[in-house]
Amino acid sequence: MNKLKPSAAPVAPGRDIKTIVNASLKRRHAAERRFRWYGLIAIGLGLIFVALMFTNIIGKGYPAFWQAYVQVPITFDPAVIDPQGNRDPKAIETADYAALVRAGMRQLFPAVQGRLELRALYGLISSDAAYELQRQVQQNPALIGASQEVWLLTSATVDTFVKGNIDRTLDETERLVKDNQIEWIDKLLAAGKIQKQFNTVLFGNGDSREPEQAGIRGALMGSFFTLVVTFLLSFPIGVATAVYLEEFAPKNRWTDLIEVNINNLAAVPSIVFGLLGLAVFINFFGLPRSAPLVGGLVLSLMTLPVIIIAGRAALTSVPPSIREAALGMGASKLQTVGHHVLPLAMPGMLTGSIIGMARALGESAPLLMIGMVAFIVDVPKSFMDPATVLPVQIYLWSDLPERAFVERTSAAIMVLLAFMILMNGLAIVLRKRFERRW
């Protein structure tokens, strides 16, 4: 008979099993340490890129929260504002307040003569200065006939120069600020008549062609109305769909087909929903373009799959013993779900809904397709008014060449990121606050 061959190679002389095991452990431990270092390096690189991004955005956007103002002596001449002397609101509204601004600037620099020099002098002030005087007189007609120092908005060029973003050493032909304007600005700065103040215009105005007058209030209100429509439609429909599919729907090929389609819709590019909204809501139903109502309908279609998937996951996380106990006590299926399962799953559903809303807040592609890319000056007051949203406003400003719009673009990104961080933080707080450990 043949002798059986050994199943393993014999141990080499001078080496025992312990030595082999120790060598293997060293290799495994070394591989584990390398894997940990790979993970730490990946996390470190990610944090570095995030830090660079935030540094770049904050560095460019922080100056936009401050705006240069110049103090101008204004005489509210009754002959200009109210020549009839009857305080007619129509006459006060249509008065030539720009003439008062020009007179105040000539009072600051009485030596300036000539059409070109005067034009350069008036260019230090924003065209919004006249409207500011109009607002002050309309709010307080007692100003008519008085004289006082008024802080007025400077032009975007002066604001950029004061912030140090225009090199004064360049040749006059290569910069926006002329030599005589630099001389006047230096005198005003030395006299303390130009100061940087908090930029209330950024949060109080709608969009404008003039950088110093452009604000994000219209975009903020448009985003608010759009998200209200999105939440009112997507949350109840998403929760109801998740409850039906998870608790009541029979398991057959039709429900399987629905589940597959929901999962596929969650991965569809957002611009496809914009095309759908353009074809259905605008072309078929005839709803107005650029309206927050249409934007909310489009974003609802986009967020519904996310909310349904999150809702089903939250329902699945509820232990079966809860259902069995309720059914054992005589509760119906509807009572079991409504009184026991749904309240326990609601924190997870709210978390998924908030994350879906945060995604909708940052979307721009589907809204571009339904016309919310239009230039909107007025702040929307209802769901049917023409509006834009914050991401689209950022997109519009990023395409403009002026330095002041670069600042406002970064500032609007900072505001958008703050809202998204707030919404994601709220989702984490809700999950921690109401989460149940089983």
C-alpha positions as CSV (number, residue, x, y, z in Angstrom):
1,M,0.0,0.0,0.0
2,N,1.1,3.5,-0.8
3,K,1.8,5.7,2.2
4,L,-0.4,8.8,2.7
5,K,1.3,12.1,1.8
6,P,1.3,14.7,4.5
7,S,-1.4,17.4,3.9
8,A,0.9,20.3,4.8
9,A,4.5,21.1,4.0
10,P,6.8,20.2,6.9
11,V,8.0,23.1,9.0
12,A,11.4,24.3,8.0
13,P,14.2,23.5,10.4
14,G,14.7,26.2,13.0
15,R,11.1,27.5,12.6
16,D,8.2,26.6,14.7
17,I,4.5,27.3,14.4
18,K,4.7,30.2,16.9
19,T,7.2,32.0,14.7
20,I,5.1,31.6,11.6
21,V,2.0,32.9,13.4
22,N,3.9,35.9,14.8
23,A,5.2,36.8,11.4
24,S,1.6,36.6,10.0
25,L,0.3,38.8,12.8
26,K,3.0,41.4,12.1
27,R,2.0,41.5,8.4
28,R,-1.7,41.8,9.3
29,H,-1.1,44.5,11.9
30,A,1.1,46.4,9.5
31,A,-1.6,46.2,6.8
32,E,-4.2,47.4,9.4
33,R,-2.0,50.4,10.3
34,R,-1.5,51.2,6.6
35,F,-5.3,51.1,6.0
36,R,-5.8,53.4,9.0
37,W,-3.3,55.8,7.6
38,Y,-4.9,55.7,4.2
39,G,-8.2,56.6,5.8
40,L,-6.7,59.4,7.8
41,I,-4.9,60.8,4.8
42,A,-8.2,60.7,2.8
43,I,-10.0,62.5,5.6
44,G,-7.2,65.0,5.9
45,L,-7.3,65.7,2.1
46,G,-11.0,66.1,2.2
47,L,-10.8,68.6,5.1
48,I,-8.0,70.5,3.4
49,F,-10.1,70.9,0.2
50,V,-13.2,71.9,2.3
51,A,-11.1,74.4,4.2
52,L,-9.7,75.9,1.0
53,M,-13.2,76.2,-0.4
54,F,-14.5,77.9,2.6
55,T,-11.5,80.2,2.9
56,N,-11.9,81.2,-0.8
57,I,-15.6,81.8,-0.4
58,I,-15.4,83.7,2.9
59,G,-12.3,85.7,1.8
60,K,-14.2,86.9,-1.3
61,G,-17.7,87.2,0.2
62,Y,-17.0,88.8,3.6
63,P,-16.3,92.3,2.2
64,A,-19.8,92.3,0.6
65,F,-21.3,92.5,4.0
66,W,-19.8,96.0,4.3
67,Q,-20.5,98.9,2.0
68,A,-18.9,102.4,1.6
69,Y,-21.1,105.4,2.4
70,V,-20.2,109.0,2.0
71,Q,-21.5,111.9,4.2
72,V,-23.1,114.6,2.0
73,P,-24.5,117.9,3.2
74,I,-28.1,117.9,1.8
75,T,-30.4,120.9,1.7
76,F,-34.0,119.8,1.2
77,D,-34.8,122.7,-1.0
78,P,-38.6,123.4,-1.0
79,A,-38.3,124.9,-4.5
80,V,-37.2,121.5,-5.7
81,I,-39.2,119.1,-3.6
82,D,-42.5,120.9,-3.1
83,P,-42.7,124.1,-5.2
84,Q,-46.4,124.6,-4.5
85,G,-46.0,124.3,-0.8
86,N,-49.0,122.1,-0.3
87,R,-47.1,118.9,0.6
88,D,-48.7,117.0,-2.3
89,P,-47.5,113.3,-2.0
90,K,-47.4,113.1,-5.8
91,A,-45.1,116.1,-6.1
92,I,-42.9,114.8,-3.3
93,E,-42.6,111.5,-5.0
94,T,-41.6,112.9,-8.4
95,A,-39.3,115.6,-7.2
96,D,-35.7,115.9,-8.6
97,Y,-33.8,114.5,-5.7
98,A,-30.8,113.9,-7.9
99,A,-30.4,117.7,-8.1
100,L,-30.1,117.8,-4.3
101,V,-27.4,115.1,-4.4
102,R,-25.5,117.0,-7.0
103,A,-25.7,120.3,-5.1
104,G,-24.4,118.5,-2.0
105,M,-21.4,117.1,-3.8
106,R,-20.6,120.6,-5.3
107,Q,-20.8,121.9,-1.7
108,L,-18.2,119.3,-0.7
109,F,-15.9,120.3,-3.5
110,P,-16.7,123.9,-4.6
111,A,-13.5,124.2,-6.7
112,V,-14.6,121.5,-9.1
113,Q,-15.7,123.1,-12.4
114,G,-16.3,121.9,-15.9
115,R,-18.7,119.3,-17.3
116,L,-16.3,116.4,-17.3
117,E,-15.0,117.0,-13.8
118,L,-18.5,117.5,-12.4
119,R,-19.6,114.3,-14.1
120,A,-16.6,112.4,-12.5
121,L,-17.5,114.0,-9.1
122,Y,-21.2,112.9,-9.4
123,G,-19.9,109.4,-10.3
124,L,-18.7,108.9,-6.7
125,I,-22.3,108.6,-5.6
126,S,-24.7,105.7,-6.4
127,S,-27.9,106.5,-8.3
128,D,-29.7,105.0,-5.3
129,A,-28.8,108.2,-3.4
130,A,-31.7,110.1,-4.9
131,Y,-34.2,107.3,-4.0
132,E,-32.8,107.3,-0.5
133,L,-33.6,111.0,-0.1
134,Q,-37.0,110.4,-1.6
135,R,-37.7,107.7,1.0
136,Q,-36.5,109.9,3.8
137,V,-38.8,112.8,2.8
138,Q,-41.8,110.6,2.2
139,Q,-41.3,109.1,5.7
140,N,-40.7,112.6,7.3
141,P,-42.1,115.5,5.3
142,A,-40.8,117.8,8.0
143,L,-37.3,117.5,6.4
144,I,-38.5,119.9,3.6
145,G,-36.6,123.1,4.1
146,A,-34.0,121.6,6.5
147,S,-30.3,121.0,5.9
148,Q,-28.4,118.0,7.4
149,E,-25.6,115.6,6.7
150,V,-26.9,112.4,5.1
151,W,-24.9,109.1,4.6
152,L,-25.5,108.1,1.0
153,L,-24.4,105.0,-0.9
154,T,-21.3,105.3,-3.0
155,S,-20.9,103.8,-6.4
156,A,-19.6,100.3,-6.8
157,T,-16.3,101.6,-8.2
158,V,-15.7,103.8,-5.1
159,D,-16.6,100.9,-2.8
160,T,-14.2,98.6,-4.6
161,F,-11.4,101.2,-4.3
162,V,-12.0,101.9,-0.6
163,K,-11.8,98.1,0.0
164,G,-8.4,98.0,-1.6
165,N,-9.4,96.0,-4.7
166,I,-8.3,98.6,-7.2
167,D,-4.5,99.2,-7.5
168,R,-4.0,103.0,-7.5
169,T,-0.4,102.5,-8.8
170,L,-1.7,101.5,-12.2
171,D,-1.9,103.9,-15.1
172,E,-5.1,105.9,-15.2
173,T,-6.2,104.3,-18.4
174,E,-6.0,100.8,-16.8
175,R,-8.2,101.4,-13.8
176,L,-11.8,102.4,-13.3
177,V,-11.1,105.2,-10.8
178,K,-9.5,108.4,-12.3
179,D,-6.8,110.4,-10.7
180,N,-9.1,113.3,-9.7
181,Q,-11.5,110.8,-8.2
182,I,-8.7,109.3,-6.1
183,E,-7.8,112.7,-4.9
184,W,-11.4,113.4,-3.8
185,I,-11.8,110.0,-2.2
186,D,-8.5,110.6,-0.2
187,K,-9.8,113.9,1.1
188,L,-13.1,112.4,2.1
189,L,-11.4,109.5,3.9
190,A,-9.1,111.9,5.7
191,A,-12.1,114.0,6.8
192,G,-14.0,110.9,8.0
193,K,-16.7,111.4,5.4
194,I,-16.4,108.0,3.9
195,Q,-17.0,105.0,6.1
196,K,-17.8,101.3,5.6
197,Q,-21.1,100.4,7.2
198,F,-23.0,97.2,7.4
199,N,-24.5,96.5,4.0
200,T,-28.3,96.4,4.7
201,V,-28.8,96.8,1.0
202,L,-27.6,93.2,0.4
203,F,-30.5,91.8,2.6
204,G,-33.1,94.5,1.8
205,N,-33.1,94.9,-2.0
206,G,-33.9,92.7,-4.9
207,D,-31.6,92.2,-7.9
208,S,-30.2,95.2,-9.7
209,R,-27.9,96.0,-12.7
210,E,-25.9,98.3,-10.3
211,P,-23.7,96.2,-8.0
212,E,-24.0,98.4,-5.0
213,Q,-27.8,98.3,-5.2
214,A,-28.1,94.5,-5.8
215,G,-29.5,92.4,-2.9
216,I,-30.7,88.9,-2.2
217,R,-34.0,89.6,-0.6
218,G,-36.0,88.8,-3.7
219,A,-34.1,85.5,-4.1
220,L,-34.6,84.7,-0.4
221,M,-38.4,85.3,-0.6
222,G,-38.5,83.3,-3.8
223,S,-36.7,80.4,-2.1
224,F,-39.1,80.6,0.9
225,F,-42.2,80.5,-1.2
226,T,-40.8,77.7,-3.4
227,L,-39.8,75.6,-0.3
228,V,-43.2,76.1,1.3
229,V,-44.9,74.7,-1.7
230,T,-42.4,71.8,-1.9
231,F,-42.9,70.8,1.7
232,L,-46.7,71.1,1.7
233,L,-46.8,68.8,-1.3
234,S,-43.9,66.3,-0.9
235,F,-44.1,65.6,2.9
236,P,-47.7,64.4,3.2
237,I,-47.6,62.6,-0.1
238,G,-44.2,61.0,0.6
239,V,-45.2,59.9,4.1
240,A,-48.5,58.4,2.9
241,T,-46.8,56.6,0.0
242,A,-44.1,55.2,2.4
243,V,-46.8,54.0,4.9
244,Y,-48.8,52.3,2.2
245,L,-45.9,50.6,0.5
246,E,-44.4,49.4,3.7
247,E,-47.5,48.5,5.8
248,F,-50.5,47.9,3.5
249,A,-49.4,47.2,-0.1
250,P,-49.5,43.5,-1.1
251,K,-46.2,42.0,-2.2
252,N,-46.6,41.4,-5.9
253,R,-45.0,42.4,-9.2
254,W,-46.8,45.7,-9.4
255,T,-45.5,46.9,-6.0
256,D,-42.1,45.6,-6.9
257,L,-42.3,47.7,-10.1
258,I,-43.3,50.8,-8.2
259,E,-40.4,50.3,-5.7
260,V,-37.9,49.9,-8.6
261,N,-39.2,53.1,-10.2
262,I,-39.1,55.1,-7.0
263,N,-35.5,54.0,-6.5
264,N,-34.7,54.9,-10.1
265,L,-36.4,58.4,-9.8
266,A,-34.1,59.2,-6.8
267,A,-31.1,58.9,-9.2
268,V,-32.6,60.8,-12.1
269,P,-30.7,64.1,-12.9
270,S,-32.6,67.1,-11.6
271,I,-32.7,68.8,-14.9
272,V,-35.0,66.1,-16.2
273,F,-37.6,67.2,-13.6
274,G,-37.2,70.7,-15.0
275,L,-38.1,69.5,-18.5
276,L,-41.1,67.6,-17.0
277,G,-42.3,70.7,-15.2
278,L,-41.9,72.8,-18.4
279,A,-43.9,70.3,-20.4
280,V,-46.6,69.6,-17.9
281,F,-47.1,72.5,-15.6
282,I,-46.3,75.4,-18.0
283,N,-47.1,74.2,-21.5
284,F,-50.0,71.9,-20.6
285,F,-51.6,73.4,-17.5
286,G,-50.6,77.0,-18.5
287,L,-49.2,78.0,-15.1
288,P,-47.1,81.2,-15.1
289,R,-43.4,81.0,-15.7
290,S,-40.9,81.9,-13.0
291,A,-43.6,81.5,-10.3
292,P,-42.7,79.9,-7.0
293,L,-45.8,77.7,-7.3
294,V,-44.3,76.0,-10.4
295,G,-40.9,75.8,-8.8
296,G,-42.4,74.1,-5.8
297,L,-44.2,71.6,-8.0
298,V,-41.0,70.7,-9.8
299,L,-39.0,70.4,-6.7
300,S,-41.7,68.3,-5.1
301,L,-41.4,65.7,-7.9
302,M,-37.6,65.7,-7.3
303,T,-37.8,65.3,-3.5
304,L,-40.6,62.8,-3.3
305,P,-38.4,59.7,-4.0
306,V,-36.0,60.8,-1.3
307,I,-38.8,61.3,1.3
308,I,-40.4,58.0,0.3
309,I,-37.2,56.0,0.6
310,A,-36.3,57.6,4.0
311,G,-39.8,57.1,5.2
312,R,-39.8,53.4,4.4
313,A,-36.4,53.0,6.1
314,A,-37.8,54.7,9.2
315,L,-40.9,52.4,9.2
316,T,-38.6,49.3,8.8
317,S,-36.6,50.4,11.8
318,V,-39.6,50.0,14.1
319,P,-39.3,46.6,15.8
320,P,-42.0,44.0,14.7
321,S,-42.8,43.4,18.4
322,I,-44.5,46.8,18.5
323,R,-46.9,45.7,15.7
324,E,-47.4,42.3,17.2
325,A,-48.2,43.7,20.6
326,A,-50.7,46.2,19.3
327,L,-52.4,43.5,17.1
328,G,-52.4,41.1,20.1
329,M,-54.3,43.7,22.1
330,G,-57.0,43.9,19.5
331,A,-56.0,46.9,17.5
332,S,-56.8,47.0,13.8
333,K,-54.0,47.3,11.2
334,L,-54.8,51.0,10.7
335,Q,-54.8,51.7,14.5
336,T,-51.5,49.8,14.9
337,V,-49.9,51.9,12.2
338,G,-51.5,55.2,13.1
339,H,-51.1,55.0,16.9
340,H,-47.9,53.1,17.3
341,V,-45.7,52.5,14.2
342,L,-46.0,56.0,12.6
343,P,-45.3,58.1,15.7
344,L,-42.1,56.0,16.3
345,A,-41.0,56.3,12.7
346,M,-41.9,60.0,12.4
347,P,-38.5,61.4,13.6
348,G,-36.7,59.4,10.8
349,M,-39.3,60.6,8.3
350,L,-38.7,64.2,9.4
351,T,-35.0,63.8,9.1
352,G,-35.3,62.4,5.6
353,S,-37.7,65.2,4.6
354,I,-35.4,68.0,5.9
355,I,-32.5,66.5,4.0
356,G,-34.6,66.3,0.9
357,M,-35.7,70.0,1.4
358,A,-32.0,71.0,1.9
359,R,-31.2,69.3,-1.5
360,A,-34.2,71.2,-3.0
361,L,-32.9,74.5,-1.6
362,G,-29.6,74.1,-3.4
363,E,-31.0,73.1,-6.8
364,S,-30.9,75.4,-9.8
365,A,-30.9,73.3,-12.9
366,P,-34.7,72.3,-12.8
367,L,-35.7,75.9,-12.0
368,L,-33.7,77.3,-15.0
369,M,-35.9,75.2,-17.3
370,I,-39.1,76.8,-16.0
371,G,-37.9,80.4,-16.4
372,M,-36.8,81.3,-12.8
373,V,-33.5,82.5,-14.4
374,A,-35.2,85.8,-15.4
375,F,-34.0,89.2,-14.1
376,I,-36.4,89.9,-11.2
377,V,-36.1,93.3,-9.5
378,D,-39.2,93.3,-7.4
379,V,-39.5,91.2,-4.3
380,P,-42.2,88.5,-4.7
381,K,-45.2,88.8,-2.4
382,S,-47.1,85.7,-3.3
383,F,-46.7,82.2,-4.8
384,M,-47.8,83.5,-8.2
385,D,-45.4,86.5,-8.5
386,P,-42.4,86.2,-10.8
387,A,-39.4,85.2,-8.7
388,T,-36.0,83.6,-8.6
389,V,-34.2,81.5,-6.0
390,L,-30.9,81.9,-4.2
391,P,-28.9,79.3,-6.3
392,V,-30.2,80.9,-9.5
393,Q,-29.3,84.3,-8.2
394,I,-25.8,83.1,-7.5
395,Y,-25.6,81.7,-11.1
396,L,-26.7,85.0,-12.6
397,W,-24.2,87.1,-10.5
398,S,-21.3,84.7,-11.2
399,D,-21.6,85.5,-14.9
400,L,-21.2,89.3,-14.4
401,P,-17.7,90.8,-14.7
402,E,-17.8,93.5,-12.1
403,R,-15.7,93.0,-9.0
404,A,-18.6,94.0,-6.7
405,F,-20.7,91.2,-8.2
406,V,-17.9,88.7,-7.4
407,E,-18.2,89.8,-3.7
408,R,-21.9,89.4,-3.8
409,T,-21.8,86.0,-5.4
410,S,-19.5,84.7,-2.6
411,A,-21.7,86.4,0.0
412,A,-24.8,84.8,-1.4
413,I,-23.0,81.4,-1.4
414,M,-22.2,82.0,2.3
415,V,-25.9,82.6,3.0
416,L,-27.0,79.6,1.1
417,L,-24.4,77.4,2.9
418,A,-25.6,78.8,6.2
419,F,-29.2,77.8,5.5
420,M,-28.1,74.3,4.3
421,I,-25.9,73.7,7.4
422,L,-28.8,74.9,9.5
423,M,-31.3,72.5,7.9
424,N,-28.9,69.6,8.1
425,G,-28.1,70.5,11.7
426,L,-31.8,70.5,12.4
427,A,-32.1,67.0,10.9
428,I,-29.3,65.8,13.2
429,V,-30.9,67.4,16.3
430,L,-34.3,65.8,15.5
431,R,-32.7,62.4,15.0
432,K,-30.8,62.6,18.3
433,R,-33.8,64.1,20.2
434,F,-36.5,61.6,19.1
435,E,-34.4,58.5,18.2
436,R,-35.3,55.4,20.1
437,R,-32.8,52.7,20.7
438,W,-34.2,49.1,20.5
